Amino acid sequence: MRNAAMILGVIAGLIGMIVGFFGYGYVEAIKHFGDIDGIAEQVDNPGLIQTASIVAPLLAIAGGAMAHARALIAGILLLVSAAGMYYAFGFGVFTMFPIAFAGVAGVLGLAAGKPDEPKAHF
């Protein structure tokens, strides 16, 4: 379970980084060039989008990287990452895989108990 959490978490973080690049870039482009009526308008909370664009993929990669050593903490980080991506970007065609991968990895990290041992958290 720890291996699956690690792989899914890192993949979720990498795909989440691509979503984050576009989210952050869109906010910056609209800030620089201004709204284009009917085509491109600024989001309601640009600070949230920019923060989630950086923090959510970072949490997914960090959670995936630490899944072997500390599965409980990794699972919590991965679930927070999935929730952050869902809250900031919603569930759509580009976000469904990073959200689902981070969510499944988080559940696997929380469920990784004694069978995988180096250190069980319960």
Accessible surface in RSA format (square Angstrom, percent):
REM  Atomic radii and reference values for relative SASA: ProtOr
REM  Chains: A
REM  Algorithm: Lee & Richards
REM  Probe-radius: 1.40
REM  Slices: 20
REM RES _ NUM      All-atoms   Total-Side   Main-Chain    Non-polar    All polar
REM                ABS   REL    ABS   REL    ABS   REL    ABS   REL    ABS   REL
RES MET A   1    89.26  46.2  62.02  41.0  27.24  64.9  60.00  51.0  29.26  38.8
RES ARG A   2     4.09   1.7   3.84   2.0   0.25   0.6   3.94   5.4   0.16   0.1
RES ASN A   3    84.33  58.2  83.17  80.4   1.16   2.8  21.57  51.9  62.76  60.7
RES ALA A   4    41.62  38.3  33.33  51.4   8.29  18.9  40.10  56.5   1.52   4.0
RES ALA A   5     0.00   0.0   0.00   0.0   0.00   0.0   0.00   0.0   0.00   0.0
RES MET A   6    59.72  30.9  59.72  39.5   0.00   0.0  38.04  32.3  21.68  28.7
RES ILE A   7    94.42  53.7  90.96  67.8   3.46   8.3  94.30  67.9   0.12   0.3
RES LEU A   8    38.81  21.6  38.81  27.8   0.00   0.0  38.81  27.3   0.00   0.0
RES GLY A   9     0.00   0.0   0.00   N/A   0.00   0.0   0.00   0.0   0.00   0.0
RES VAL A  10    49.60  32.6  49.60  44.9   0.00   0.0  49.60  43.1   0.00   0.0
RES ILE A  11    64.70  36.8  64.70  48.2   0.00   0.0  64.70  46.6   0.00   0.0
RES ALA A  12     0.00   0.0   0.00   0.0   0.00   0.0   0.00   0.0   0.00   0.0
RES GLY A  13     0.00   0.0   0.00   N/A   0.00   0.0   0.00   0.0   0.00   0.0
RES LEU A  14    92.69  51.6  90.35  64.6   2.33   5.9  90.39  63.5   2.30   6.2
RES ILE A  15    53.35  30.4  53.32  39.7   0.03   0.1  53.32  38.4   0.03   0.1
RES GLY A  16     1.46   1.8   0.00   N/A   1.46   1.8   0.15   0.4   1.31   2.9
RES MET A  17    70.60  36.6  68.54  45.4   2.06   4.9  60.00  51.0  10.60  14.0
RES ILE A  18    98.32  55.9  98.32  73.2   0.00   0.0  98.32  70.8   0.00   0.0
RES VAL A  19    19.68  12.9  15.16  13.7   4.52  10.9  18.75  16.3   0.93   2.5
RES GLY A  20     2.32   2.9   0.00   N/A   2.32   2.9   1.99   5.5   0.33   0.7
RES PHE A  21   135.58  67.8 124.75  77.3  10.83  28.2 126.99  77.0   8.59  24.6
RES PHE A  22   151.00  75.5 144.52  89.5   6.49  16.9 147.47  89.4   3.54  10.1
RES GLY A  23    13.80  17.0   0.00   N/A  13.80  17.0  12.68  34.8   1.13   2.5
RES TYR A  24    84.56  39.5  84.56  48.1   0.00   0.0  45.83  34.4  38.73  47.7
RES GLY A  25    34.71  42.8   0.00   N/A  34.71  42.8  30.73  84.3   3.98   8.9
RES TYR A  26    86.81  40.5  80.56  45.8   6.25  16.3  73.31  55.1  13.50  16.6
RES VAL A  27     0.33   0.2   0.33   0.3   0.00   0.0   0.33   0.3   0.00   0.0
RES GLU A  28    67.75  38.9  66.10  50.0   1.65   3.9  28.90  55.9  38.85  31.7
RES ALA A  29    41.46  38.1  35.75  55.2   5.71  13.0  40.85  57.5   0.61   1.6
RES ILE A  30    13.85   7.9  11.23   8.4   2.62   6.3  11.23   8.1   2.62   7.1
RES LYS A  31   123.93  60.5  95.66  58.7  28.27  67.3  70.71  63.6  53.22  56.7
RES HIS A  32   142.41  77.8 111.63  77.6  30.77  78.7  71.41  73.6  71.00  82.6
RES PHE A  33   158.08  79.1 123.98  76.8  34.10  88.7 128.88  78.1  29.19  83.6
RES GLY A  34    29.44  36.3   0.00   N/A  29.44  36.3  28.66  78.7   0.78   1.7
RES ASP A  35    86.16  60.4  55.07  54.8  31.09  73.5  15.08  35.5  71.08  70.9
RES ILE A  36    89.02  50.7  85.73  63.9   3.29   7.9  89.02  64.1   0.00   0.0
RES ASP A  37   130.46  91.4 109.86 109.3  20.61  48.7  36.85  86.7  93.62  93.4
RES GLY A  38    77.30  95.3   0.00   N/A  77.30  95.3  41.60 114.2  35.70  80.0
RES ILE A  39   144.34  82.1 108.58  80.9  35.76  86.2 113.23  81.5  31.11  84.4
RES ALA A  40    14.88  13.7  13.43  20.7   1.45   3.3  14.86  20.9   0.02   0.1
RES GLU A  41   101.09  58.0  91.96  69.6   9.13  21.7  25.72  49.7  75.37  61.5
RES GLN A  42    55.54  31.1  37.20  27.2  18.34  43.7  30.03  63.9  25.51  19.3
RES VAL A  43    50.71  33.4  37.73  34.2  12.98  31.3  44.94  39.0   5.77  15.7
RES ASP A  44   154.06 107.9 116.78 116.2  37.28  88.2  39.68  93.4 114.37 114.1
RES ASN A  45    81.78  56.4  78.08  75.5   3.69   8.9  19.57  47.1  62.21  60.1
RES PRO A  46    42.55  31.0  42.55  38.8   0.00   0.0  42.55  35.1   0.00   0.0
RES GLY A  47    38.13  47.0   0.00   N/A  38.13  47.0  34.24  94.0   3.89   8.7
RES LEU A  48    57.72  32.1  50.42  36.1   7.30  18.4  55.33  38.9   2.38   6.4
RES ILE A  49    21.23  12.1  21.23  15.8   0.00   0.0  21.23  15.3   0.00   0.0
RES GLN A  50    24.69  13.8  24.41  17.8   0.28   0.7   7.02  14.9  17.67  13.4
RES THR A  51    80.24  57.1  75.03  76.1   5.21  12.4  53.41  71.7  26.83  40.6
RES ALA A  52    10.14   9.3   5.71   8.8   4.43  10.1   9.93  14.0   0.21   0.6
RES SER A  53     9.14   7.7   1.10   1.5   8.04  18.5   1.15   2.4   7.99  11.2
RES ILE A  54   103.02  58.6  95.41  71.1   7.61  18.3  99.59  71.7   3.42   9.3
RES VAL A  55    62.95  41.4  62.95  57.0   0.00   0.0  62.95  54.7   0.00   0.0
RES ALA A  56     4.01   3.7   2.39   3.7   1.61   3.7   3.72   5.2   0.29   0.8
RES PRO A  57     3.92   2.9   3.92   3.6   0.00   0.0   3.92   3.2   0.00   0.0
RES LEU A  58   109.98  61.2 107.05  76.6   2.93   7.4 109.50  76.9   0.48   1.3
RES LEU A  59    37.10  20.7  37.09  26.5   0.01   0.0  37.10  26.1   0.00   0.0
RES ALA A  60     0.00   0.0   0.00   0.0   0.00   0.0   0.00   0.0   0.00   0.0
RES ILE A  61    52.39  29.8  52.39  39.0   0.00   0.0  52.39  37.7   0.00   0.0
RES ALA A  62    41.08  37.8  32.87  50.7   8.21  18.7  39.23  55.2   1.85   4.9
RES GLY A  63     0.00   0.0   0.00   N/A   0.00   0.0   0.00   0.0   0.00   0.0
RES GLY A  64     0.00   0.0   0.00   N/A   0.00   0.0   0.00   0.0   0.00   0.0
RES ALA A  65    70.99  65.3  42.91  66.2  28.08  63.9  47.96  67.5  23.03  61.0
RES MET A  66    60.73  31.5  56.73  37.5   4.00   9.5  59.77  50.8   0.96   1.3
RES ALA A  67     0.05   0.0   0.05   0.1   0.00   0.0   0.05   0.1   0.00   0.0
RES HIS A  68    77.43  42.3  76.98  53.5   0.46   1.2  58.84  60.6  18.59  21.6
RES ALA A  69    64.29  59.1  52.90  81.6  11.40  25.9  60.32  84.9   3.98  10.5
RES ARG A  70   107.00  44.9 103.16  52.6   3.84   9.1  29.63  40.5  77.36  46.9
RES ALA A  71     1.66   1.5   0.00   0.0   1.66   3.8   0.00   0.0   1.66   4.4
RES LEU A  72    68.61  38.2  68.44  49.0   0.17   0.4  68.44  48.1   0.17   0.5
RES ILE A  73    84.05  47.8  83.91  62.5   0.14   0.3  84.05  60.5   0.00   0.0
RES ALA A  74     0.00   0.0   0.00   0.0   0.00   0.0   0.00   0.0   0.00   0.0
RES GLY A  75     0.00   0.0   0.00   N/A   0.00   0.0   0.00   0.0   0.00   0.0
RES ILE A  76    87.65  49.9  86.61  64.5   1.04   2.5  87.62  63.1   0.04   0.1
RES LEU A  77    41.84  23.3  41.84  29.9   0.00   0.0  41.84  29.4   0.00   0.0
RES LEU A  78     0.00   0.0   0.00   0.0   0.00   0.0   0.00   0.0   0.00   0.0
RES LEU A  79    61.50  34.2  56.95  40.7   4.54  11.4  57.38  40.3   4.12  11.1
RES VAL A  80    77.85  51.2  73.91  66.9   3.94   9.5  76.39  66.4   1.46   4.0
RES SER A  81     0.26   0.2   0.00   0.0   0.26   0.6   0.26   0.6   0.00   0.0
RES ALA A  82     9.68   8.9   9.04  14.0   0.64   1.4   9.40  13.2   0.28   0.7
RES ALA A  83    61.00  56.1  50.82  78.4  10.18  23.2  58.43  82.3   2.57   6.8
RES GLY A  84    25.98  32.0   0.00   N/A  25.98  32.0  24.59  67.5   1.39   3.1
RES MET A  85     2.33   1.2   2.33   1.5   0.00   0.0   1.19   1.0   1.14   1.5
RES TYR A  86   125.82  58.7 122.53  69.7   3.28   8.5  74.42  55.9  51.39  63.4
RES TYR A  87   166.54  77.8 145.09  82.6  21.45  55.8 101.66  76.4  64.89  80.0
RES ALA A  88    14.32  13.2   0.00   0.0  14.32  32.6   0.01   0.0  14.30  37.9
RES PHE A  89    52.39  26.2  19.09  11.8  33.29  86.6  25.73  15.6  26.66  76.3
RES GLY A  90    27.83  34.3   0.00   N/A  27.83  34.3  26.20  71.9   1.63   3.6
RES PHE A  91   125.68  62.9  92.83  57.5  32.86  85.5  93.44  56.7  32.24  92.3
RES GLY A  92    33.68  41.5   0.00   N/A  33.68  41.5  33.28  91.3   0.40   0.9
RES VAL A  93   103.83  68.3  86.33  78.2  17.50  42.2  88.97  77.3  14.85  40.3
RES PHE A  94   159.59  79.8 150.47  93.2   9.12  23.7 154.17  93.5   5.42  15.5
RES THR A  95     9.90   7.0   9.88  10.0   0.02   0.0   9.70  13.0   0.19   0.3
RES MET A  96    65.83  34.1  65.24  43.2   0.58   1.4  36.70  31.2  29.12  38.6
RES PHE A  97   107.47  53.8 107.31  66.5   0.16   0.4 107.31  65.1   0.16   0.5
RES PRO A  98     0.13   0.1   0.13   0.1   0.00   0.0   0.13   0.1   0.00   0.0
RES ILE A  99    20.53  11.7  19.62  14.6   0.91   2.2  19.62  14.1   0.91   2.5
RES ALA A 100    45.80  42.1  36.47  56.3   9.33  21.2  45.60  64.2   0.20   0.5
RES PHE A 101    54.45  27.2  54.45  33.7   0.00   0.0  54.45  33.0   0.00   0.0
RES ALA A 102     0.00   0.0   0.00   0.0   0.00   0.0   0.00   0.0   0.00   0.0
RES GLY A 103    16.86  20.8   0.00   N/A  16.86  20.8  16.84  46.2   0.02   0.0
RES VAL A 104    77.77  51.2  75.20  68.1   2.56   6.2  77.01  66.9   0.76   2.1
RES ALA A 105     0.00   0.0   0.00   0.0   0.00   0.0   0.00   0.0   0.00   0.0
RES GLY A 106     0.00   0.0   0.00   N/A   0.00   0.0   0.00   0.0   0.00   0.0
RES VAL A 107    89.39  58.8  88.66  80.3   0.73   1.8  88.97  77.3   0.42   1.1
RES LEU A 108    42.28  23.5  42.28  30.2   0.00   0.0  42.28  29.7   0.00   0.0
RES GLY A 109     0.00   0.0   0.00   N/A   0.00   0.0   0.00   0.0   0.00   0.0
RES LEU A 110    62.30  34.7  53.67  38.4   8.63  21.7  53.85  37.8   8.44  22.7
RES ALA A 111    48.96  45.0  31.27  48.3  17.69  40.2  40.32  56.8   8.63  22.9
RES ALA A 112     0.14   0.1   0.00   0.0   0.14   0.3   0.14   0.2   0.00   0.0
RES GLY A 113     2.57   3.2   0.00   N/A   2.57   3.2   2.10   5.8   0.48   1.1
RES LYS A 114   132.31  64.5 125.24  76.8   7.06  16.8  79.51  71.6  52.79  56.2
RES PRO A 115   119.07  86.8  75.98  69.3  43.10 156.7  89.36  73.8  29.71 184.7
RES ASP A 116    56.95  39.9  34.85  34.7  22.09  52.2   7.34  17.3  49.60  49.5
RES GLU A 117    82.79  47.5  82.51  62.4   0.28   0.7  38.64  74.7  44.14  36.0
RES PRO A 118    97.19  70.8  58.85  53.7  38.33 139.3  72.83  60.1  24.35 151.4
RES LYS A 119   115.78  56.5 109.64  67.3   6.14  14.6  70.04  63.0  45.73  48.7
RES ALA A 120    29.96  27.5   5.12   7.9  24.84  56.5   5.14   7.2  24.82  65.7
RES HIS A 121    53.10  29.0  20.03  13.9  33.07  84.6  29.85  30.8  23.26  27.1
RES PHE A 122   145.63  72.9 103.57  64.1  42.06 109.5 140.07  84.9   5.56  15.9
END  Absolute sums over single chains surface
CHAIN  1 A     6822.0       5662.8       1159.3       5147.7       1674.4
END  Absolute sums over all chains
TOTAL          6822.0       5662.8       1159.3       5147.7       1674.4
